[in-house]
Amino acid sequence: KNKNQSQEDVSKPSQLADEVEGSTWLACLAVLCCDYADSAEQLFAAQTVMHRLRRAKLLEAIDLEMEDPNRYLSSDLNVNLHLLATDYLHWMDHFHPKLGVLVQQYLTEHVINVDTNEEQLKGELTILTLAAVTYLIASHATQ
């Protein structure tokens, strides 16, 4: 290859990147909650989460909608928030039962209605989730 061809190859986006879909947030949380994940993997996942929270709007950092973009197409924000909360609870329970219990308790105490602010909901769920995951990792490390 000549110099120009190799520069063109580097500048072309990977076709794989176009095919990969899903939530970065959920993928990182899955690694963080995984008992058998390598510490380097968990460190990378934690750095990715922190980078997303610092660089993106909160509404975009928690990208649960990327798991199934067609699921959250309702013009009614209240319907979308209910779906989001239900799906988030399902994922957290799947990752670790204690996360599911915490999210369920939060959702029981914070009824989603027409006045619910999406950014506030995602923000509070973020803080709750990160605190719980940090606790789970710390308690696992001391065992």
Chimera marker file (.cmm) of the C-alpha trace (Angstrom):
<marker_set name="trace">
<marker id="1" x="0.000" y="0.000" z="0.000" r="1" g="1" b="0" radius="0.5"/>
<marker id="2" x="1.129" y="3.496" z="-0.562" r="1" g="1" b="0" radius="0.5"/>
<marker id="3" x="0.995" y="6.257" z="2.008" r="1" g="1" b="0" radius="0.5"/>
<marker id="4" x="-2.315" y="7.707" z="0.746" r="1" g="1" b="0" radius="0.5"/>
<marker id="5" x="-4.094" y="4.341" z="0.845" r="1" g="1" b="0" radius="0.5"/>
<marker id="6" x="-3.117" y="3.661" z="4.436" r="1" g="1" b="0" radius="0.5"/>
<marker id="7" x="-4.320" y="7.130" z="5.467" r="1" g="1" b="0" radius="0.5"/>
<marker id="8" x="-7.655" y="6.484" z="3.742" r="1" g="1" b="0" radius="0.5"/>
<marker id="9" x="-8.031" y="3.145" z="5.538" r="1" g="1" b="0" radius="0.5"/>
<marker id="10" x="-7.489" y="4.803" z="8.914" r="1" g="1" b="0" radius="0.5"/>
<marker id="11" x="-10.025" y="7.538" z="8.206" r="1" g="1" b="0" radius="0.5"/>
<marker id="12" x="-12.813" y="5.116" z="7.170" r="1" g="1" b="0" radius="0.5"/>
<marker id="13" x="-15.214" y="4.272" z="9.973" r="1" g="1" b="0" radius="0.5"/>
<marker id="14" x="-15.309" y="0.625" z="10.910" r="1" g="1" b="0" radius="0.5"/>
<marker id="15" x="-18.271" y="-1.282" z="9.536" r="1" g="1" b="0" radius="0.5"/>
<marker id="16" x="-18.500" y="-3.049" z="12.870" r="1" g="1" b="0" radius="0.5"/>
<marker id="17" x="-19.192" y="0.260" z="14.606" r="1" g="1" b="0" radius="0.5"/>
<marker id="18" x="-22.280" y="0.676" z="12.409" r="1" g="1" b="0" radius="0.5"/>
<marker id="19" x="-23.546" y="-2.789" z="13.342" r="1" g="1" b="0" radius="0.5"/>
<marker id="20" x="-23.058" y="-2.607" z="17.102" r="1" g="1" b="0" radius="0.5"/>
<marker id="21" x="-26.043" y="-1.313" z="19.003" r="1" g="1" b="0" radius="0.5"/>
<marker id="22" x="-26.906" y="-1.254" z="22.642" r="1" g="1" b="0" radius="0.5"/>
<marker id="23" x="-26.430" y="0.645" z="25.813" r="1" g="1" b="0" radius="0.5"/>
<marker id="24" x="-22.897" y="1.543" z="26.852" r="1" g="1" b="0" radius="0.5"/>
<marker id="25" x="-24.252" y="2.335" z="30.318" r="1" g="1" b="0" radius="0.5"/>
<marker id="26" x="-25.737" y="-1.152" z="30.757" r="1" g="1" b="0" radius="0.5"/>
<marker id="27" x="-22.667" y="-2.872" z="29.334" r="1" g="1" b="0" radius="0.5"/>
<marker id="28" x="-20.404" y="-1.085" z="31.817" r="1" g="1" b="0" radius="0.5"/>
<marker id="29" x="-22.710" y="-1.814" z="34.747" r="1" g="1" b="0" radius="0.5"/>
<marker id="30" x="-22.789" y="-5.488" z="33.758" r="1" g="1" b="0" radius="0.5"/>
<marker id="31" x="-18.993" y="-5.641" z="33.923" r="1" g="1" b="0" radius="0.5"/>
<marker id="32" x="-18.895" y="-3.739" z="37.207" r="1" g="1" b="0" radius="0.5"/>
<marker id="33" x="-21.413" y="-6.126" z="38.802" r="1" g="1" b="0" radius="0.5"/>
<marker id="34" x="-19.789" y="-9.266" z="37.446" r="1" g="1" b="0" radius="0.5"/>
<marker id="35" x="-18.013" y="-11.322" z="40.116" r="1" g="1" b="0" radius="0.5"/>
<marker id="36" x="-15.665" y="-12.970" z="37.643" r="1" g="1" b="0" radius="0.5"/>
<marker id="37" x="-14.659" y="-9.854" z="35.677" r="1" g="1" b="0" radius="0.5"/>
<marker id="38" x="-10.983" y="-9.019" z="35.717" r="1" g="1" b="0" radius="0.5"/>
<marker id="39" x="-10.030" y="-5.938" z="37.729" r="1" g="1" b="0" radius="0.5"/>
<marker id="40" x="-8.649" y="-4.302" z="34.549" r="1" g="1" b="0" radius="0.5"/>
<marker id="41" x="-12.029" y="-4.814" z="32.850" r="1" g="1" b="0" radius="0.5"/>
<marker id="42" x="-13.828" y="-3.325" z="35.813" r="1" g="1" b="0" radius="0.5"/>
<marker id="43" x="-11.463" y="-0.359" z="35.876" r="1" g="1" b="0" radius="0.5"/>
<marker id="44" x="-12.068" y="0.274" z="32.164" r="1" g="1" b="0" radius="0.5"/>
<marker id="45" x="-15.847" y="0.013" z="32.695" r="1" g="1" b="0" radius="0.5"/>
<marker id="46" x="-15.699" y="2.445" z="35.632" r="1" g="1" b="0" radius="0.5"/>
<marker id="47" x="-13.632" y="4.905" z="33.596" r="1" g="1" b="0" radius="0.5"/>
<marker id="48" x="-16.097" y="4.648" z="30.713" r="1" g="1" b="0" radius="0.5"/>
<marker id="49" x="-19.040" y="5.378" z="33.020" r="1" g="1" b="0" radius="0.5"/>
<marker id="50" x="-17.280" y="8.364" z="34.561" r="1" g="1" b="0" radius="0.5"/>
<marker id="51" x="-16.259" y="9.675" z="31.127" r="1" g="1" b="0" radius="0.5"/>
<marker id="52" x="-19.867" y="9.441" z="29.889" r="1" g="1" b="0" radius="0.5"/>
<marker id="53" x="-21.165" y="11.280" z="32.942" r="1" g="1" b="0" radius="0.5"/>
<marker id="54" x="-18.606" y="14.063" z="32.588" r="1" g="1" b="0" radius="0.5"/>
<marker id="55" x="-18.824" y="14.526" z="28.812" r="1" g="1" b="0" radius="0.5"/>
<marker id="56" x="-22.459" y="13.924" z="27.913" r="1" g="1" b="0" radius="0.5"/>
<marker id="57" x="-25.736" y="15.347" z="29.067" r="1" g="1" b="0" radius="0.5"/>
<marker id="58" x="-27.282" y="13.156" z="31.713" r="1" g="1" b="0" radius="0.5"/>
<marker id="59" x="-30.137" y="12.345" z="29.347" r="1" g="1" b="0" radius="0.5"/>
<marker id="60" x="-27.608" y="10.930" z="26.885" r="1" g="1" b="0" radius="0.5"/>
<marker id="61" x="-25.139" y="9.345" z="29.307" r="1" g="1" b="0" radius="0.5"/>
<marker id="62" x="-27.714" y="6.861" z="30.554" r="1" g="1" b="0" radius="0.5"/>
<marker id="63" x="-28.536" y="5.404" z="27.186" r="1" g="1" b="0" radius="0.5"/>
<marker id="64" x="-30.981" y="2.654" z="28.082" r="1" g="1" b="0" radius="0.5"/>
<marker id="65" x="-33.018" y="3.627" z="25.036" r="1" g="1" b="0" radius="0.5"/>
<marker id="66" x="-30.221" y="2.264" z="22.814" r="1" g="1" b="0" radius="0.5"/>
<marker id="67" x="-31.159" y="-1.303" z="23.770" r="1" g="1" b="0" radius="0.5"/>
<marker id="68" x="-34.368" y="-0.981" z="21.764" r="1" g="1" b="0" radius="0.5"/>
<marker id="69" x="-34.833" y="2.492" z="20.226" r="1" g="1" b="0" radius="0.5"/>
<marker id="70" x="-38.278" y="1.586" z="18.843" r="1" g="1" b="0" radius="0.5"/>
<marker id="71" x="-39.583" y="0.827" z="22.338" r="1" g="1" b="0" radius="0.5"/>
<marker id="72" x="-39.476" y="4.474" z="23.469" r="1" g="1" b="0" radius="0.5"/>
<marker id="73" x="-41.180" y="6.187" z="20.535" r="1" g="1" b="0" radius="0.5"/>
<marker id="74" x="-44.348" y="7.284" z="22.285" r="1" g="1" b="0" radius="0.5"/>
<marker id="75" x="-45.090" y="10.989" z="21.999" r="1" g="1" b="0" radius="0.5"/>
<marker id="76" x="-46.230" y="10.767" z="25.630" r="1" g="1" b="0" radius="0.5"/>
<marker id="77" x="-43.148" y="11.353" z="27.814" r="1" g="1" b="0" radius="0.5"/>
<marker id="78" x="-44.963" y="9.824" z="30.792" r="1" g="1" b="0" radius="0.5"/>
<marker id="79" x="-45.362" y="6.506" z="28.925" r="1" g="1" b="0" radius="0.5"/>
<marker id="80" x="-41.697" y="6.545" z="27.929" r="1" g="1" b="0" radius="0.5"/>
<marker id="81" x="-40.581" y="7.232" z="31.508" r="1" g="1" b="0" radius="0.5"/>
<marker id="82" x="-42.695" y="4.357" z="32.827" r="1" g="1" b="0" radius="0.5"/>
<marker id="83" x="-41.152" y="2.025" z="30.245" r="1" g="1" b="0" radius="0.5"/>
<marker id="84" x="-37.681" y="3.306" z="31.032" r="1" g="1" b="0" radius="0.5"/>
<marker id="85" x="-38.160" y="2.831" z="34.782" r="1" g="1" b="0" radius="0.5"/>
<marker id="86" x="-39.593" y="-0.681" z="34.335" r="1" g="1" b="0" radius="0.5"/>
<marker id="87" x="-36.793" y="-1.692" z="31.971" r="1" g="1" b="0" radius="0.5"/>
<marker id="88" x="-34.151" y="-0.180" z="34.243" r="1" g="1" b="0" radius="0.5"/>
<marker id="89" x="-35.525" y="-2.130" z="37.199" r="1" g="1" b="0" radius="0.5"/>
<marker id="90" x="-35.415" y="-5.333" z="35.135" r="1" g="1" b="0" radius="0.5"/>
<marker id="91" x="-31.773" y="-4.762" z="34.138" r="1" g="1" b="0" radius="0.5"/>
<marker id="92" x="-30.621" y="-3.861" z="37.642" r="1" g="1" b="0" radius="0.5"/>
<marker id="93" x="-32.335" y="-6.927" z="39.092" r="1" g="1" b="0" radius="0.5"/>
<marker id="94" x="-30.642" y="-9.029" z="36.420" r="1" g="1" b="0" radius="0.5"/>
<marker id="95" x="-27.196" y="-7.617" z="37.263" r="1" g="1" b="0" radius="0.5"/>
<marker id="96" x="-27.555" y="-8.052" z="41.023" r="1" g="1" b="0" radius="0.5"/>
<marker id="97" x="-30.632" y="-8.708" z="43.190" r="1" g="1" b="0" radius="0.5"/>
<marker id="98" x="-29.634" y="-5.970" z="45.644" r="1" g="1" b="0" radius="0.5"/>
<marker id="99" x="-29.622" y="-3.413" z="42.818" r="1" g="1" b="0" radius="0.5"/>
<marker id="100" x="-33.107" y="-4.524" z="41.859" r="1" g="1" b="0" radius="0.5"/>
<marker id="101" x="-34.346" y="-4.080" z="45.425" r="1" g="1" b="0" radius="0.5"/>
<marker id="102" x="-32.883" y="-0.563" z="45.640" r="1" g="1" b="0" radius="0.5"/>
<marker id="103" x="-34.348" y="0.538" z="42.310" r="1" g="1" b="0" radius="0.5"/>
<marker id="104" x="-37.723" y="-0.990" z="43.206" r="1" g="1" b="0" radius="0.5"/>
<marker id="105" x="-37.737" y="0.919" z="46.497" r="1" g="1" b="0" radius="0.5"/>
<marker id="106" x="-36.807" y="4.158" z="44.715" r="1" g="1" b="0" radius="0.5"/>
<marker id="107" x="-39.563" y="3.700" z="42.126" r="1" g="1" b="0" radius="0.5"/>
<marker id="108" x="-42.099" y="2.895" z="44.862" r="1" g="1" b="0" radius="0.5"/>
<marker id="109" x="-41.255" y="6.119" z="46.688" r="1" g="1" b="0" radius="0.5"/>
<marker id="110" x="-41.016" y="8.309" z="43.555" r="1" g="1" b="0" radius="0.5"/>
<marker id="111" x="-44.195" y="7.915" z="41.566" r="1" g="1" b="0" radius="0.5"/>
<marker id="112" x="-43.758" y="8.767" z="37.894" r="1" g="1" b="0" radius="0.5"/>
<marker id="113" x="-46.428" y="11.173" z="36.713" r="1" g="1" b="0" radius="0.5"/>
<marker id="114" x="-46.850" y="14.036" z="34.249" r="1" g="1" b="0" radius="0.5"/>
<marker id="115" x="-44.676" y="16.285" z="36.415" r="1" g="1" b="0" radius="0.5"/>
<marker id="116" x="-41.720" y="13.879" z="36.417" r="1" g="1" b="0" radius="0.5"/>
<marker id="117" x="-38.580" y="15.368" z="34.934" r="1" g="1" b="0" radius="0.5"/>
<marker id="118" x="-36.660" y="12.841" z="32.796" r="1" g="1" b="0" radius="0.5"/>
<marker id="119" x="-33.286" y="14.344" z="33.657" r="1" g="1" b="0" radius="0.5"/>
<marker id="120" x="-34.069" y="14.281" z="37.384" r="1" g="1" b="0" radius="0.5"/>
<marker id="121" x="-35.272" y="10.666" z="37.192" r="1" g="1" b="0" radius="0.5"/>
<marker id="122" x="-32.160" y="9.545" z="35.334" r="1" g="1" b="0" radius="0.5"/>
<marker id="123" x="-29.932" y="11.601" z="37.615" r="1" g="1" b="0" radius="0.5"/>
<marker id="124" x="-31.335" y="10.109" z="40.787" r="1" g="1" b="0" radius="0.5"/>
<marker id="125" x="-31.207" y="6.590" z="39.360" r="1" g="1" b="0" radius="0.5"/>
<marker id="126" x="-27.602" y="7.219" z="38.332" r="1" g="1" b="0" radius="0.5"/>
<marker id="127" x="-26.505" y="8.309" z="41.798" r="1" g="1" b="0" radius="0.5"/>
<marker id="128" x="-28.400" y="5.440" z="43.423" r="1" g="1" b="0" radius="0.5"/>
<marker id="129" x="-26.933" y="2.894" z="41.001" r="1" g="1" b="0" radius="0.5"/>
<marker id="130" x="-23.356" y="4.136" z="41.220" r="1" g="1" b="0" radius="0.5"/>
<marker id="131" x="-23.461" y="4.245" z="45.020" r="1" g="1" b="0" radius="0.5"/>
<marker id="132" x="-24.872" y="0.711" z="45.167" r="1" g="1" b="0" radius="0.5"/>
<marker id="133" x="-22.378" y="-0.684" z="42.636" r="1" g="1" b="0" radius="0.5"/>
<marker id="134" x="-19.511" y="0.974" z="44.520" r="1" g="1" b="0" radius="0.5"/>
<marker id="135" x="-20.741" y="-0.622" z="47.737" r="1" g="1" b="0" radius="0.5"/>
<marker id="136" x="-21.092" y="-4.044" z="46.074" r="1" g="1" b="0" radius="0.5"/>
<marker id="137" x="-17.560" y="-3.862" z="44.642" r="1" g="1" b="0" radius="0.5"/>
<marker id="138" x="-16.094" y="-2.717" z="47.966" r="1" g="1" b="0" radius="0.5"/>
<marker id="139" x="-17.925" y="-5.394" z="49.962" r="1" g="1" b="0" radius="0.5"/>
<marker id="140" x="-16.858" y="-8.076" z="47.471" r="1" g="1" b="0" radius="0.5"/>
<marker id="141" x="-13.221" y="-6.947" z="47.657" r="1" g="1" b="0" radius="0.5"/>
<marker id="142" x="-13.155" y="-7.322" z="51.448" r="1" g="1" b="0" radius="0.5"/>
<marker id="143" x="-14.449" y="-10.904" z="51.406" r="1" g="1" b="0" radius="0.5"/>
<link id1="1" id2="2" r="1" g="1" b="0" radius="0.2"/>
<link id1="2" id2="3" r="1" g="1" b="0" radius="0.2"/>
<link id1="3" id2="4" r="1" g="1" b="0" radius="0.2"/>
<link id1="4" id2="5" r="1" g="1" b="0" radius="0.2"/>
<link id1="5" id2="6" r="1" g="1" b="0" radius="0.2"/>
<link id1="6" id2="7" r="1" g="1" b="0" radius="0.2"/>
<link id1="7" id2="8" r="1" g="1" b="0" radius="0.2"/>
<link id1="8" id2="9" r="1" g="1" b="0" radius="0.2"/>
<link id1="9" id2="10" r="1" g="1" b="0" radius="0.2"/>
<link id1="10" id2="11" r="1" g="1" b="0" radius="0.2"/>
<link id1="11" id2="12" r="1" g="1" b="0" radius="0.2"/>
<link id1="12" id2="13" r="1" g="1" b="0" radius="0.2"/>
<link id1="13" id2="14" r="1" g="1" b="0" radius="0.2"/>
<link id1="14" id2="15" r="1" g="1" b="0" radius="0.2"/>
<link id1="15" id2="16" r="1" g="1" b="0" radius="0.2"/>
<link id1="16" id2="17" r="1" g="1" b="0" radius="0.2"/>
<link id1="17" id2="18" r="1" g="1" b="0" radius="0.2"/>
<link id1="18" id2="19" r="1" g="1" b="0" radius="0.2"/>
<link id1="19" id2="20" r="1" g="1" b="0" radius="0.2"/>
<link id1="20" id2="21" r="1" g="1" b="0" radius="0.2"/>
<link id1="21" id2="22" r="1" g="1" b="0" radius="0.2"/>
<link id1="22" id2="23" r="1" g="1" b="0" radius="0.2"/>
<link id1="23" id2="24" r="1" g="1" b="0" radius="0.2"/>
<link id1="24" id2="25" r="1" g="1" b="0" radius="0.2"/>
<link id1="25" id2="26" r="1" g="1" b="0" radius="0.2"/>
<link id1="26" id2="27" r="1" g="1" b="0" radius="0.2"/>
<link id1="27" id2="28" r="1" g="1" b="0" radius="0.2"/>
<link id1="28" id2="29" r="1" g="1" b="0" radius="0.2"/>
<link id1="29" id2="30" r="1" g="1" b="0" radius="0.2"/>
<link id1="30" id2="31" r="1" g="1" b="0" radius="0.2"/>
<link id1="31" id2="32" r="1" g="1" b="0" radius="0.2"/>
<link id1="32" id2="33" r="1" g="1" b="0" radius="0.2"/>
<link id1="33" id2="34" r="1" g="1" b="0" radius="0.2"/>
<link id1="34" id2="35" r="1" g="1" b="0" radius="0.2"/>
<link id1="35" id2="36" r="1" g="1" b="0" radius="0.2"/>
<link id1="36" id2="37" r="1" g="1" b="0" radius="0.2"/>
<link id1="37" id2="38" r="1" g="1" b="0" radius="0.2"/>
<link id1="38" id2="39" r="1" g="1" b="0" radius="0.2"/>
<link id1="39" id2="40" r="1" g="1" b="0" radius="0.2"/>
<link id1="40" id2="41" r="1" g="1" b="0" radius="0.2"/>
<link id1="41" id2="42" r="1" g="1" b="0" radius="0.2"/>
<link id1="42" id2="43" r="1" g="1" b="0" radius="0.2"/>
<link id1="43" id2="44" r="1" g="1" b="0" radius="0.2"/>
<link id1="44" id2="45" r="1" g="1" b="0" radius="0.2"/>
<link id1="45" id2="46" r="1" g="1" b="0" radius="0.2"/>
<link id1="46" id2="47" r="1" g="1" b="0" radius="0.2"/>
<link id1="47" id2="48" r="1" g="1" b="0" radius="0.2"/>
<link id1="48" id2="49" r="1" g="1" b="0" radius="0.2"/>
<link id1="49" id2="50" r="1" g="1" b="0" radius="0.2"/>
<link id1="50" id2="51" r="1" g="1" b="0" radius="0.2"/>
<link id1="51" id2="52" r="1" g="1" b="0" radius="0.2"/>
<link id1="52" id2="53" r="1" g="1" b="0" radius="0.2"/>
<link id1="53" id2="54" r="1" g="1" b="0" radius="0.2"/>
<link id1="54" id2="55" r="1" g="1" b="0" radius="0.2"/>
<link id1="55" id2="56" r="1" g="1" b="0" radius="0.2"/>
<link id1="56" id2="57" r="1" g="1" b="0" radius="0.2"/>
<link id1="57" id2="58" r="1" g="1" b="0" radius="0.2"/>
<link id1="58" id2="59" r="1" g="1" b="0" radius="0.2"/>
<link id1="59" id2="60" r="1" g="1" b="0" radius="0.2"/>
<link id1="60" id2="61" r="1" g="1" b="0" radius="0.2"/>
<link id1="61" id2="62" r="1" g="1" b="0" radius="0.2"/>
<link id1="62" id2="63" r="1" g="1" b="0" radius="0.2"/>
<link id1="63" id2="64" r="1" g="1" b="0" radius="0.2"/>
<link id1="64" id2="65" r="1" g="1" b="0" radius="0.2"/>
<link id1="65" id2="66" r="1" g="1" b="0" radius="0.2"/>
<link id1="66" id2="67" r="1" g="1" b="0" radius="0.2"/>
<link id1="67" id2="68" r="1" g="1" b="0" radius="0.2"/>
<link id1="68" id2="69" r="1" g="1" b="0" radius="0.2"/>
<link id1="69" id2="70" r="1" g="1" b="0" radius="0.2"/>
<link id1="70" id2="71" r="1" g="1" b="0" radius="0.2"/>
<link id1="71" id2="72" r="1" g="1" b="0" radius="0.2"/>
<link id1="72" id2="73" r="1" g="1" b="0" radius="0.2"/>
<link id1="73" id2="74" r="1" g="1" b="0" radius="0.2"/>
<link id1="74" id2="75" r="1" g="1" b="0" radius="0.2"/>
<link id1="75" id2="76" r="1" g="1" b="0" radius="0.2"/>
<link id1="76" id2="77" r="1" g="1" b="0" radius="0.2"/>
<link id1="77" id2="78" r="1" g="1" b="0" radius="0.2"/>
<link id1="78" id2="79" r="1" g="1" b="0" radius="0.2"/>
<link id1="79" id2="80" r="1" g="1" b="0" radius="0.2"/>
<link id1="80" id2="81" r="1" g="1" b="0" radius="0.2"/>
<link id1="81" id2="82" r="1" g="1" b="0" radius="0.2"/>
<link id1="82" id2="83" r="1" g="1" b="0" radius="0.2"/>
<link id1="83" id2="84" r="1" g="1" b="0" radius="0.2"/>
<link id1="84" id2="85" r="1" g="1" b="0" radius="0.2"/>
<link id1="85" id2="86" r="1" g="1" b="0" radius="0.2"/>
<link id1="86" id2="87" r="1" g="1" b="0" radius="0.2"/>
<link id1="87" id2="88" r="1" g="1" b="0" radius="0.2"/>
<link id1="88" id2="89" r="1" g="1" b="0" radius="0.2"/>
<link id1="89" id2="90" r="1" g="1" b="0" radius="0.2"/>
<link id1="90" id2="91" r="1" g="1" b="0" radius="0.2"/>
<link id1="91" id2="92" r="1" g="1" b="0" radius="0.2"/>
<link id1="92" id2="93" r="1" g="1" b="0" radius="0.2"/>
<link id1="93" id2="94" r="1" g="1" b="0" radius="0.2"/>
<link id1="94" id2="95" r="1" g="1" b="0" radius="0.2"/>
<link id1="95" id2="96" r="1" g="1" b="0" radius="0.2"/>
<link id1="96" id2="97" r="1" g="1" b="0" radius="0.2"/>
<link id1="97" id2="98" r="1" g="1" b="0" radius="0.2"/>
<link id1="98" id2="99" r="1" g="1" b="0" radius="0.2"/>
<link id1="99" id2="100" r="1" g="1" b="0" radius="0.2"/>
<link id1="100" id2="101" r="1" g="1" b="0" radius="0.2"/>
<link id1="101" id2="102" r="1" g="1" b="0" radius="0.2"/>
<link id1="102" id2="103" r="1" g="1" b="0" radius="0.2"/>
<link id1="103" id2="104" r="1" g="1" b="0" radius="0.2"/>
<link id1="104" id2="105" r="1" g="1" b="0" radius="0.2"/>
<link id1="105" id2="106" r="1" g="1" b="0" radius="0.2"/>
<link id1="106" id2="107" r="1" g="1" b="0" radius="0.2"/>
<link id1="107" id2="108" r="1" g="1" b="0" radius="0.2"/>
<link id1="108" id2="109" r="1" g="1" b="0" radius="0.2"/>
<link id1="109" id2="110" r="1" g="1" b="0" radius="0.2"/>
<link id1="110" id2="111" r="1" g="1" b="0" radius="0.2"/>
<link id1="111" id2="112" r="1" g="1" b="0" radius="0.2"/>
<link id1="112" id2="113" r="1" g="1" b="0" radius="0.2"/>
<link id1="113" id2="114" r="1" g="1" b="0" radius="0.2"/>
<link id1="114" id2="115" r="1" g="1" b="0" radius="0.2"/>
<link id1="115" id2="116" r="1" g="1" b="0" radius="0.2"/>
<link id1="116" id2="117" r="1" g="1" b="0" radius="0.2"/>
<link id1="117" id2="118" r="1" g="1" b="0" radius="0.2"/>
<link id1="118" id2="119" r="1" g="1" b="0" radius="0.2"/>
<link id1="119" id2="120" r="1" g="1" b="0" radius="0.2"/>
<link id1="120" id2="121" r="1" g="1" b="0" radius="0.2"/>
<link id1="121" id2="122" r="1" g="1" b="0" radius="0.2"/>
<link id1="122" id2="123" r="1" g="1" b="0" radius="0.2"/>
<link id1="123" id2="124" r="1" g="1" b="0" radius="0.2"/>
<link id1="124" id2="125" r="1" g="1" b="0" radius="0.2"/>
<link id1="125" id2="126" r="1" g="1" b="0" radius="0.2"/>
<link id1="126" id2="127" r="1" g="1" b="0" radius="0.2"/>
<link id1="127" id2="128" r="1" g="1" b="0" radius="0.2"/>
<link id1="128" id2="129" r="1" g="1" b="0" radius="0.2"/>
<link id1="129" id2="130" r="1" g="1" b="0" radius="0.2"/>
<link id1="130" id2="131" r="1" g="1" b="0" radius="0.2"/>
<link id1="131" id2="132" r="1" g="1" b="0" radius="0.2"/>
<link id1="132" id2="133" r="1" g="1" b="0" radius="0.2"/>
<link id1="133" id2="134" r="1" g="1" b="0" radius="0.2"/>
<link id1="134" id2="135" r="1" g="1" b="0" radius="0.2"/>
<link id1="135" id2="136" r="1" g="1" b="0" radius="0.2"/>
<link id1="136" id2="137" r="1" g="1" b="0" radius="0.2"/>
<link id1="137" id2="138" r="1" g="1" b="0" radius="0.2"/>
<link id1="138" id2="139" r="1" g="1" b="0" radius="0.2"/>
<link id1="139" id2="140" r="1" g="1" b="0" radius="0.2"/>
<link id1="140" id2="141" r="1" g="1" b="0" radius="0.2"/>
<link id1="141" id2="142" r="1" g="1" b="0" radius="0.2"/>
<link id1="142" id2="143" r="1" g="1" b="0" radius="0.2"/>
</marker_set>
